[in-house]
């Protein structure tokens, strides 16, 4: 009998399971493990003098998976837990195929660079931000407008520290297009990012979490990404189908 798994994450938005990309990875791992977690979407704290500290703690501690009082915030720890839960099962074998060390460098790129392109597209570009922010399901929060403005400001400061600063928006578009072109070329003749792989690996999930966000209709980039990078789109659709709840 499977235990009750609770996943704490930031809210969902249009065509995305969560506005925090790593939450998407956690959900997809649960799907592959055949687990349907209880999803608890964490909203902004009430706006008061302690808001900055409360917000920072929530940003640092999400997403989080909890099972029987034990908390996990690392994808590999979650995979290992589910493998030990049902050793020898097909789900355990599927989870074992996730961890492929050959593509570790691409995982790092997705986690440290590519993810920031999504953050920039959502939170820095004004027209994108206006559409994206309206699709987030925050619920009722005291002093929400002031708190949300602080959150965006903190995210913009993070982008500056991450060298995601462009004098013109065209420069960002060129930067993102170069990343996607490299990914598109890598995927020529391949089903997944790992050559000869027969199923998605963890690297696919890390790249998928970013591409999912970029393909949201809230973002202007979604239109030209679909038009210009057919290998990325074919790969994304394949990974999305194989790791979605529908595959359970």
C-alpha positions in Angstrom: 0.0 0.0 0.0 1.4 3.4 -1.0 1.8 6.0 1.7 0.2 9.4 1.6 2.6 11.7 -0.2 2.1 15.5 0.2 3.8 17.9 -2.2 4.1 21.5 -1.1 4.6 23.8 -4.0 4.0 27.3 -5.4 0.6 27.7 -7.2 -0.1 26.6 -10.7 -0.6 28.9 -13.7 -1.8 28.6 -17.3 -0.6 25.3 -18.8 1.9 24.8 -16.0 1.6 22.6 -12.9 3.5 25.2 -10.8 5.1 28.6 -11.3 8.2 27.1 -9.7 9.7 24.9 -12.3 11.3 22.3 -10.0 7.8 21.6 -8.6 7.1 20.2 -12.1 10.0 17.8 -11.8 8.7 16.5 -8.4 5.3 16.0 -9.8 6.6 14.1 -12.9 8.7 11.8 -10.7 5.6 11.0 -8.7 3.8 10.2 -11.9 6.5 7.8 -13.0 6.4 6.2 -9.6 2.7 5.6 -9.9 2.0 7.9 -7.0 -0.7 10.6 -6.8 0.5 13.1 -4.3 -1.7 15.4 -2.3 -0.9 18.8 -3.7 -0.8 21.8 -1.3 -0.3 25.1 -3.1 1.5 27.6 -0.9 0.5 31.2 -1.4 2.2 34.5 -0.4 2.4 35.3 3.3 0.3 38.2 4.6 2.0 41.6 4.0 3.5 42.9 7.3 6.9 43.9 8.6 8.1 40.3 8.5 7.0 39.8 4.9 10.5 39.8 3.3 11.8 37.1 5.7 8.7 35.0 5.4 8.8 35.3 1.6 12.5 34.4 1.5 11.9 31.3 3.6 9.1 30.1 1.3 11.2 30.7 -1.8 14.1 28.7 -0.4 12.0 25.8 1.0 9.7 25.1 -2.0 9.1 22.6 -3.5 8.9 20.1 -0.7 7.7 16.5 -0.5 6.6 15.0 2.8 5.9 11.4 3.6 5.2 10.2 7.2 6.7 13.3 8.7 9.9 13.0 6.6 10.6 15.8 4.2 12.5 15.6 0.9 13.6 18.6 -1.2 16.0 16.9 -3.6 14.8 15.0 -6.7 17.3 12.2 -6.3 16.3 11.6 -2.7 12.7 11.3 -3.9 13.6 8.9 -6.6 15.5 6.7 -4.1 12.6 6.8 -1.7 10.1 5.6 -4.3 12.5 2.9 -5.5 12.9 1.5 -2.0 9.1 1.6 -1.6 8.4 -0.9 -4.3 11.7 -2.7 -5.2 11.6 -4.8 -8.3 8.4 -3.2 -9.6 8.0 -1.8 -13.1 7.8 1.7 -11.5 11.1 1.1 -9.7 12.7 0.1 -13.0 11.3 3.2 -14.7 12.7 5.4 -11.9 16.1 3.7 -12.2 16.2 4.8 -15.8 15.8 8.4 -14.7 19.3 8.7 -13.2 21.8 8.9 -16.1 25.1 10.5 -15.1 26.2 11.0 -18.7 24.0 14.1 -19.1 24.9 15.7 -15.8 26.3 18.8 -17.5 23.0 19.4 -19.3 21.2 19.0 -16.0 23.4 21.7 -14.5 22.7 24.0 -17.5 19.0 23.5 -17.2 19.0 24.1 -13.4 21.4 27.1 -13.3 21.1 28.9 -16.7 18.1 27.8 -18.8 15.7 28.1 -15.9 16.7 31.8 -15.6 15.6 32.4 -19.1 12.1 31.3 -18.1 12.3 33.5 -15.0 13.3 36.5 -17.1 10.6 35.9 -19.7 7.9 35.7 -17.0 8.9 38.3 -14.5 11.0 40.8 -16.4 9.2 41.3 -19.7 6.3 43.5 -18.9 3.6 42.2 -21.4 4.5 38.6 -20.5 4.3 39.5 -16.8 0.9 41.1 -17.0 -0.6 38.0 -18.7 1.3 35.5 -16.6 0.6 37.2 -13.3 -3.2 37.1 -13.9 -3.2 33.3 -14.4 -1.6 32.5 -11.1 -4.1 31.1 -8.5 -2.9 32.8 -5.3 -6.2 32.8 -3.4 -7.1 35.5 -0.8 -4.0 37.0 0.8 -4.0 40.0 3.1 -2.1 42.9 1.5 -1.6 40.8 -1.7 -0.8 43.7 -4.1 2.0 45.1 -2.0 3.4 41.6 -1.3 3.3 40.6 -4.9 5.2 43.8 -5.9 7.9 43.0 -3.4 8.1 39.4 -4.7 8.6 40.6 -8.3 11.2 43.1 -7.1 13.1 40.3 -5.3 13.0 38.1 -8.4 14.3 41.0 -10.6 17.2 41.5 -8.2 17.9 37.8 -8.4 18.0 38.1 -12.2 20.6 40.9 -11.9 22.8 38.8 -9.7 22.5 36.0 -12.2 23.8 38.1 -15.1 20.4 38.0 -16.7 20.4 41.7 -17.7 19.8 43.0 -21.2 19.8 46.5 -22.5 17.2 45.6 -25.2 14.6 42.8 -25.2 15.9 41.7 -28.6 19.1 40.7 -26.9 17.2 38.4 -24.6 15.3 36.9 -27.5 18.6 36.2 -29.3 20.1 34.6 -26.1 17.1 32.4 -25.7 17.0 31.4 -29.4 20.7 30.4 -29.2 19.9 28.1 -26.2 16.9 26.5 -28.0 18.9 26.1 -31.3 21.6 24.2 -29.5 18.9 22.0 -27.8 17.1 21.5 -31.2 20.4 20.4 -32.9 21.1 18.0 -30.0 17.8 16.4 -30.4 18.1 15.6 -34.1 17.5 11.9 -34.6 17.0 11.3 -30.8 13.9 10.5 -28.8 15.3 11.8 -25.6 18.3 14.0 -24.5 20.3 10.9 -23.6 21.4 9.1 -26.8 19.8 5.7 -27.4 17.6 6.2 -24.3 14.3 4.4 -24.4 12.6 6.5 -21.8 13.0 10.0 -20.3 15.8 10.5 -17.8 16.2 13.1 -15.1 17.8 15.5 -17.5 14.7 15.4 -19.7 12.6 16.4 -16.7 14.9 19.3 -15.9 14.8 20.7 -19.4 11.1 19.8 -19.7 10.2 22.0 -16.7 11.7 25.1 -18.4 10.2 24.4 -21.9 6.8 23.8 -20.3 6.9 27.3 -18.9 8.2 28.8 -22.1 5.4 27.3 -24.1 2.6 28.8 -22.0 0.4 31.1 -24.2 1.0 33.8 -21.6 4.5 34.2 -23.0 5.2 35.9 -26.4 8.1 33.5 -26.9 5.8 30.5 -27.1 4.7 31.4 -30.6 8.1 31.5 -32.2 9.5 28.6 -30.2 6.8 26.4 -31.7 7.5 27.7 -35.2 11.3 27.5 -35.2 12.3 24.5 -33.2 10.5 21.4 -34.3 12.8 18.9 -32.6 12.4 20.6 -29.3 8.6 20.5 -29.7 8.5 16.9 -30.7 10.7 15.9 -27.8 8.7 18.0 -25.4 5.4 16.4 -26.5 6.9 13.0 -26.1 8.3 13.6 -22.6 5.1 15.4 -21.6 2.9 12.4 -22.6 5.2 9.8 -21.0 5.5 11.6 -17.7 2.0 13.0 -17.3 -0.8 11.8 -15.0 -2.4 10.3 -18.1 0.4 7.8 -18.3 -0.5 6.3 -14.9 
